[in-house]
Amino acid sequence: MTTSPPHHATSAPTGDGQRAGHPAIEFAGVRKDYLSHGEAVPAVKSLDLAIGQGEFFSLLGPSGCGKTTTMRMIAGFEEPTAGKVFLDGQDVTGVAPNKRDVNMVFQSYALFPHLNVLQNVAFGLERKKVAKSEIRRRVGEILEIVSLTGMEKRQPKEMSGGQQQRVALARALVNHPRALLLDEPLGALDLKLRQQMQVELKRIQREVGITFVYVTHDQGEALTMSDRIAVMNGGLIEQLGSPRAIYERPASRFVAGFIGTSNLIDGQVSWVENGLGVIDLGSGERVLMPLPASVAAGRAIEVSVRPEKIDLHRSAPHAPGLSVVSGTVSEVVYHGTSTNYTVATTAGSDFVVFDQNAHDAEDVASRGERVFLTWAPQHSYPIGV
Ligand SMILES: Nc1ncnc2c1ncn2[C@@H]1O[C@H](COP(=O)(O)OP(=O)(O)OP(=O)(O)O)[C@@H](O)[C@H]1O
């Protein structure tokens, strides 16, 4: 029996015309419990999610939050305890992995060591008895996309980690799957190569136009490549949105802390007027921020502000219209492009400030120095309002 997914609408980009109209992947009311020593262990508690055609979608979260389980349910290696999974609008719950037309790439490349690049990439097509000329054409095309043209005769052991990962990618993409699932594929590479491959992966995904679902616990990686990110925590999606939305407007304390560095400060709403709120920090200082009129005066509020939005001053600034918080520098760390300060604020919490090294060295504040931090109202963001 074929069941229709509950909704087809998605704000995500659409690619392949034939498949347009349905999300590439959809979870409807999915729950997944594992049985461990006779007890049900919830891995995914409740999942309703639509991933668009041609979207680069990341599942991001700490170890054990349910990312891999979610991905394995797309591939068919795990079945939901409740709910349904749809691919291109077709109910695939209970359908065997090899009948789903999705491929996976792992951190371990799992290449055939005795086969060369050409044979590794052509392997699946040959098993499907695709015509030799068609195999040659498709393999040539995909090797060009992953920048391995000219390396057809090499064996995996004669290649670098990054090159081997490209072979694995080519092999997974050559048969044009409905979706490619990538489970921490760059985890084995060193930092520099990993960053290069992030840019490459995004380019490759754009060129092939296939839906990518990427599992990672590395927030930088997810921010760099994704069209949208689902931040998972304890078997639930805590926030779903574009990298910018997730970074600039974290919906919870967990997301604010997990994605990049966040400064959090407690205060009380003094008043809200014309969409601008004034927050009393209890130290004689205040934060200005956009707030809806529905937020009542007297309400306790937690404010988040990112370290790169803050200006650090060595003398009291004249800053009408800005938030101003003073404190004492407790740590100064030079990072080449920026100097990172930790400031123990008068209002109680420690603030981290990233100061671009665009000015002279003598302008650097030192440990123990009293400083003033300012930032614009739009860079304060209320948590949970
Ligand atoms: N086969 C299994 N049997 C029992 N429990 C499992 C099984 N696989 C995963 N779990 C549990 O389910 C939860 C989610 O695991 P999952 O592997 O999906 O998390 P993850 O976010 O991918 O973590 P990681 O980043 O460490 O891979 C964890 O609590 C885990 O211990």
The ligand as an SDF file (V2000), in Angstrom:
LIG
                    3D

 31 33  0  0  0  0  0  0  0  0999 V2000
   22.0690   -0.2740   18.0890 N   0  0  0  0  0  0  0  0  0  0  0  0
   21.7960    0.4300   19.1940 C   0  0  0  0  0  0  0  0  0  0  0  0
   21.2840   -0.1620   20.2940 N   0  0  0  0  0  0  0  0  0  0  0  0
   20.9760    0.5580   21.4050 C   0  0  0  0  0  0  0  0  0  0  0  0
   21.1320    1.8890   21.5020 N   0  0  0  0  0  0  0  0  0  0  0  0
   21.6370    2.5320   20.4400 C   0  0  0  0  0  0  0  0  0  0  0  0
   21.9950    1.8570   19.2340 C   0  0  0  0  0  0  0  0  0  0  0  0
   22.4710    2.7820   18.3370 N   0  0  0  0  0  0  0  0  0  0  0  0
   22.4120    3.9640   18.9710 C   0  0  0  0  0  0  0  0  0  0  0  0
   21.9120    3.8320   20.2210 N   0  0  0  0  0  0  0  0  0  0  0  0
   21.6600    4.9160   21.1930 C   0  0  0  0  0  0  0  0  0  0  0  0
   20.7780    5.8470   20.5850 O   0  0  0  0  0  0  0  0  0  0  0  0
   21.1540    7.1920   20.8650 C   0  0  0  0  0  0  0  0  0  0  0  0
   21.4000    7.9490   19.5600 C   0  0  0  0  0  0  0  0  0  0  0  0
   22.5160    7.3840   18.8700 O   0  0  0  0  0  0  0  0  0  0  0  0
   23.0630    7.9450   17.4830 P   0  0  0  0  0  0  0  0  0  0  0  0
   24.1580    7.0160   17.0300 O   0  0  0  0  0  0  0  0  0  0  0  0
   21.9430    8.1580   16.5640 O   0  0  0  0  0  0  0  0  0  0  0  0
   23.6690    9.3370   17.9210 O   0  0  0  0  0  0  0  0  0  0  0  0
   24.6470   10.3120   17.1420 P   0  0  0  0  0  0  0  0  0  0  0  0
   24.0890   11.6790   17.3530 O   0  0  0  0  0  0  0  0  0  0  0  0
   24.8310    9.8910   15.7480 O   0  0  0  0  0  0  0  0  0  0  0  0
   26.0060   10.1710   17.9330 O   0  0  0  0  0  0  0  0  0  0  0  0
   27.5360   10.1040   17.3950 P   0  0  0  0  0  0  0  0  0  0  0  0
   27.8730   11.4920   16.9570 O   0  0  0  0  0  0  0  0  0  0  0  0
   28.2910    9.6920   18.6230 O   0  0  0  0  0  0  0  0  0  0  0  0
   27.5540    9.0920   16.3100 O   0  0  0  0  0  0  0  0  0  0  0  0
   22.3730    7.0840   21.7720 C   0  0  0  0  0  0  0  0  0  0  0  0
   21.9240    7.2010   23.0950 O   0  0  0  0  0  0  0  0  0  0  0  0
   22.9130    5.7070   21.4980 C   0  0  0  0  0  0  0  0  0  0  0  0
   23.5830    5.2030   22.6210 O   0  0  0  0  0  0  0  0  0  0  0  0
  1  2  1  0
  2  3  1  0
  2  7  2  0
  3  4  2  0
  4  5  1  0
  5  6  2  0
  6  7  1  0
  6 10  1  0
  7  8  1  0
  8  9  2  0
  9 10  1  0
 10 11  1  0
 11 12  1  0
 11 30  1  0
 12 13  1  0
 13 14  1  0
 13 28  1  0
 14 15  1  0
 15 16  1  0
 16 17  2  0
 16 18  1  0
 16 19  1  0
 19 20  1  0
 20 21  2  0
 20 22  1  0
 20 23  1  0
 23 24  1  0
 24 25  2  0
 24 26  1  0
 24 27  1  0
 28 29  1  0
 28 30  1  0
 30 31  1  0
M  END
$$$$
